[in-house]
Amino acid sequence: MNYGNLDLAKLIPNMLEASAVTLEVFFLTLLFALPLGLLVAFGRMSRHRFLRWPVQAYQAVMRGTPLILQLLFVYFGPFYIAQEMGITGFKFDRFTACIVAFVLNYAAYFAEIYRAGIESIPVGQMEAAKVLGMTRWQTYRRIIIPQVIKRILPPMSNEFMTLVKDTALAQTIGVAELFRLAQTAQTQAFSTVPLVIAGVFYFVMNYLVGVFFNLAEKKLSYYR
Amino acid sequence: MKMYKALALVMALLMAGVCAAGCAAPQADPTAAPTVEATEAPQEEATPAPEEATEAPVEETTPAPETEETPAPADDQSLQKVLDAGQLVLGLDDSFPPMGFRDADNNIVGFDIDVAKAVCEKLGVELVAQPIDWTAKEQELNTGNIDCIWNGFSISDERKEQVDFSIPYMDNHMTMVVRSGEGIESNADLAGKIVGVQAGSTAQEALLAETELVESLASAPVEFKDNMTALMDLETGGVDAVFMDDVVANYYIAINEKNFTVLSDVLSEEEYAIGFRKGDTALVEAVNAALTELAEEGTLAEIATTWFGKDTTVVGK
């Protein structure tokens, strides 16, 4: 490891500040992508093909292209498209574009996890609830979704952890998050230490994600 | 179950050991880049052990493994290594037109590449252009993945501590690039505006040194991975100016016919040179000699004219 001319007293507060941006991206993405993903999942399972097909196409694009490209496209794309149509100066704010891209991308993945969970519940339960006179909404809210949440926790923890690490891509469109700061500090100080510290920061964040999911699984294992 | 526990324990210990080793080692020698020199040491210390002993009294401050700092010609194998390998590995950020970049056929081309080819011809070796991540350039050099950084690499005092520079071959000015006709005509007009800059570049260093200017801006300079993304953001209105090398800016504007203006307020003047590993003196000298020869023959001026329309080089002037 190369220490170079490093000032830890300055670096650590700066990295904590940059971590705040990373956490903002993380939580805002979850806030919007988790509900959107559920909607997408229902769209994907719909009997109407005019709903199902567009949703499938959206998922194919989002899961089939790199997130880094989607970031650039969401940020720069609208300007150039608007320009083609004769409107100049149309543009998302940097941070907004970043969140939009992350939400669109992650909702596509979340949707498949929800769908796997929902389709794993035996159809008999749905039928039984119907016989008991429950509405579709009641069945989902009281019978299906609680079981689904339990089953999708492990794959969800995967996605959450990937999201923590993917936030490093936000720098592509100039959002100054943790990894950008670490790399800048690395060149300024000619030192690899900032990268190692960034690694520790990401690890701690993901450790906490892991702890959260373990707790949630324990809490929800009430029938065992 | 017991097996698992034992295995887990062994792995945890291993991890801890690796971490400790990685952290502890360099503290003994904080000045130099230790990892690399460690790998190179055996080759160079094999023969000149007695020589080192005679040298030791002369070097007063750091007697131990610092032979590379004051290399006796005999144990500087840098040139010989390149000649033996038959190739010079040049590290570059391949999105830095016109110095080094990818052309339409995905070949690495550029002014620096053309000059490097001419230099390699003089040395009788082949040129290998190795794209690297610009923020990790020093590590690439120190770990021996590349022989030199040759990509519009400008001389700075900070960099001098980490690399050995060749003679400068070109001047470069750093200026603001703005959208034309929006009323920004000098750096003073930038108050309350947003400025973009390439992360890890000397432009960023120079900009941050101008505290008064930076404080007059609307926000801290926005950092981009490369100049092209920064200029795209300038075009689409995300930033109001990009602070960068005028060599690159002029070339980009000429090629893409963009409606940009390069401000005449020069914030920082610098020189482009080639960066080598500390202590690779023989290699540096050989390249310097080749550059001087190329300048005398007029080859350097020729290459410059094809890229910039005029001779912008400074070797031997």
Interface residues (C-beta under 8 A of the other chain):
Chain A: M1 N2 Y3 G4 N5 L72 Y75 F76 F79 Y80 G89 K91 R94 Q171 T172 I173 G174 A176 R180 Q183 T184 Q186 T187 Q188 F190 T192
Chain B: G22 C23 A25 P26 Q27 P30 A33 P34 T35 T135 A136 E138 Q139 N142 E158 E161 Q162 G196 A199 G200 Q204 E205 A220 V222 E223 F224 K225 T229 A230 M232 D233 T236 G237 G238 V239
